[in-house]
Amino acid sequence: MIASYRQVGNIKGGIFLVGICLTIGIFSYTNYLSRELREDNRAVVKIYAEIIANAVNDESDSNIDFIFENVIKKVKFPIIQSDRNNIPNMWTNLPKNISTSVQIADMLKSMDDINEPIPLLFERQDQEPIIFGFLHYGDSHLIQKIKIWTYIELLSIAVFVFIGFFGFSFIRNNEKQHIWIGLSRETAHQLGTPVSALMGWFDYLKNKPLNLEKVLPEIELDIDRLQQVSRRFSKMGSDPEMEIFDLSERIKVTLAYLKKRMPSLGGNVKLINNIDRGIKIRANGTLISWAIENLIRNAIDSINKSNGEIVIDLDQDSFHVKVRISDDGCGIPNKDWKNIFRPGFSTKKSGWGLGLSLCQRIIKEVHKGKIYVLDSKINNGTVIELTIPNK
């Protein structure tokens, strides 16, 4: 149980860690793309700065005006040309809400915070170049869209993580509620037969008190069955103790107990034991008996006619023991052959889908075996086989 809760904590921690990794990855990749695009923009602005610097030698400003109007204005990001005192002279691609000189000056400062301005240099022979202005530039629409898309992705991740946590908790709470109810029903189901039998013996003794010695062994069997039910539930969730025992004898005892109490189980069903004597396996006898009894009870419940039959067969080799339980009941649709072992799935109106899932847990998880529907036909019976490693 503790390991299960730790696993749940690990899953939640894993979801949170994945969310953090995705966030870091998206931010890193977005910054990388932004840097690359800014470097491209800077290279373009440097070329424009060189073109403007070469045109300065002209006595008139017509070349600079031509370059700004026909070359620089073609770019896709905001540019402001200023003098050496950072006073704007020309600009392009500014937002429509920026029109006054104060707003343009503020825009210039914000662009300088993002990208270092490119100086406009007037080259002189054998002398230091003179800075006569600057080209200030901002991020292109593509960079801005990438930033916006980044926040959209982060919001999507946050929603995904939230839904993951909420959905996981909701599903787990539903499963816990279903398991508690199912365990209550299974407990009542397990206790029902011995309790009903004890009540029957009590009524019998009230009418015939002199037959106590005759009835006493049966009462002891039912009391032992109550203790066995307690042992079964106590072993679920703990490390089971393995032992070598006679499987054929365990099945024989289970069938003998069920035969005498068949009226309380739902009808006149014939139980046929075809297992040879002396077949021993190494397993947990309490849990194996529980699984086989559950399968037999399910087979009894599936028979809705007056005279049904349930046959228990066994095959054995050097590595495995196969127990086969056949009935002539209502059958299972082919699409549900695997579903019947899923917790919560039941074909019964009053079922909670826990009995066969417990059988699968006992056989598959505890004993590393297999349990499956070998054959089934509607209104013609079902054969369920369980395979137990024979060590």
FENPE-V854218 format. One record per pair of residues at least 12 apart in sequence whose C-alpha atoms are under 8 Angstrom apart, sorted by the first residue. I is the first residue (numbers start at 1). J is the second residue. Records with the same first field share a line. If there is no record, write none. Layout:
I=J ; J
//
This chain:
1=237
12=165
15=161 ; 164 ; 165
16=161
19=157 ; 158 ; 161
22=157
23=154 ; 157
26=150 ; 154
27=150
30=146 ; 147 ; 150
34=143 ; 146
37=143
38=115 ; 139
45=118 ; 135 ; 137
46=118
48=72
49=118 ; 119 ; 120 ; 121 ; 135
50=120 ; 121
51=67
52=64 ; 67 ; 120
53=120 ; 121 ; 122 ; 123
54=122
56=122
68=90
73=92 ; 93
76=93 ; 140 ; 141
77=93 ; 137 ; 138 ; 139 ; 140 ; 141
78=91 ; 92 ; 93 ; 94 ; 137 ; 138 ; 139 ; 140
79=91 ; 92 ; 93 ; 94 ; 135 ; 136 ; 137 ; 138
80=92 ; 108 ; 135 ; 136 ; 137
81=133 ; 134 ; 135 ; 136
82=133 ; 134 ; 135 ; 136
83=132 ; 133 ; 134
84=131 ; 132 ; 133 ; 134
85=133
86=133 ; 134
87=105
88=104 ; 105 ; 108
108=136 ; 137
111=136 ; 137 ; 138 ; 139
112=136 ; 137 ; 138
114=138 ; 139
115=136 ; 137 ; 138
116=136
117=134 ; 135 ; 136 ; 137
118=134 ; 135 ; 136
119=131 ; 132 ; 133 ; 134 ; 135
120=132 ; 133 ; 134 ; 135
121=133
178=344
179=354
182=352 ; 353 ; 354
183=354
185=352
186=354 ; 355
190=229
191=226 ; 229
193=261 ; 264 ; 265
194=222 ; 223 ; 225 ; 226
195=222
196=264
197=222 ; 261 ; 264
198=219 ; 222
201=215 ; 219
228=286
231=286
232=286 ; 287 ; 290
235=287
240=284 ; 366
241=283 ; 284
242=282 ; 283 ; 284 ; 285
243=282 ; 283 ; 284 ; 285
244=280 ; 281 ; 282 ; 283
245=280 ; 281 ; 282 ; 283 ; 285
246=278 ; 279 ; 280 ; 281
247=278 ; 279 ; 280 ; 281 ; 285
248=275 ; 276 ; 277 ; 278 ; 279 ; 280
249=277 ; 278
250=285 ; 289
251=289 ; 292
252=273
254=289 ; 293
255=271 ; 273
259=271
265=300
266=300 ; 301
267=306
268=306 ; 307 ; 308
269=300 ; 303 ; 306 ; 307 ; 308 ; 309 ; 310
270=307 ; 308 ; 309 ; 310
271=309 ; 310 ; 311 ; 312
272=309 ; 310 ; 311 ; 312
273=311 ; 312 ; 313
274=311 ; 312 ; 313 ; 314
275=312 ; 313 ; 314
276=314
281=321 ; 390 ; 391
282=390 ; 391
283=367
287=362
288=362 ; 363
290=359
291=358 ; 359 ; 362 ; 363
292=359
294=355 ; 356 ; 359
295=325 ; 356 ; 359
296=310 ; 325
299=326 ; 327 ; 329
300=327 ; 329
302=329 ; 330 ; 331
303=327 ; 328 ; 329 ; 330
304=329 ; 330
305=329
308=327 ; 328 ; 329
309=327 ; 328
310=325 ; 326 ; 327 ; 328
311=324 ; 325 ; 326 ; 327
312=324 ; 325 ; 326
313=325
318=390
319=389 ; 390 ; 391
320=387 ; 388 ; 389 ; 390 ; 391
321=387 ; 388 ; 389 ; 390
322=385 ; 386 ; 387 ; 388
323=385 ; 386 ; 387
324=383 ; 384 ; 385 ; 386
325=383 ; 384 ; 385
326=381 ; 382 ; 383 ; 384
327=381 ; 382 ; 383
328=379 ; 380 ; 381 ; 382
329=379 ; 380 ; 381 ; 382
330=377 ; 378 ; 379 ; 380 ; 381 ; 382
331=376 ; 377 ; 378 ; 379 ; 380 ; 381 ; 382
332=376 ; 377 ; 378 ; 381 ; 382
333=376 ; 377 ; 378
334=376
337=372 ; 373
338=372 ; 373
340=353 ; 356 ; 357
341=353 ; 356 ; 357 ; 360
342=356 ; 357
343=356 ; 357
363=386 ; 387 ; 388
367=388 ; 389
368=388 ; 389
369=386 ; 387 ; 388 ; 389
370=386 ; 387 ; 388
371=384 ; 385 ; 386 ; 387
372=384 ; 385 ; 386
373=385
//
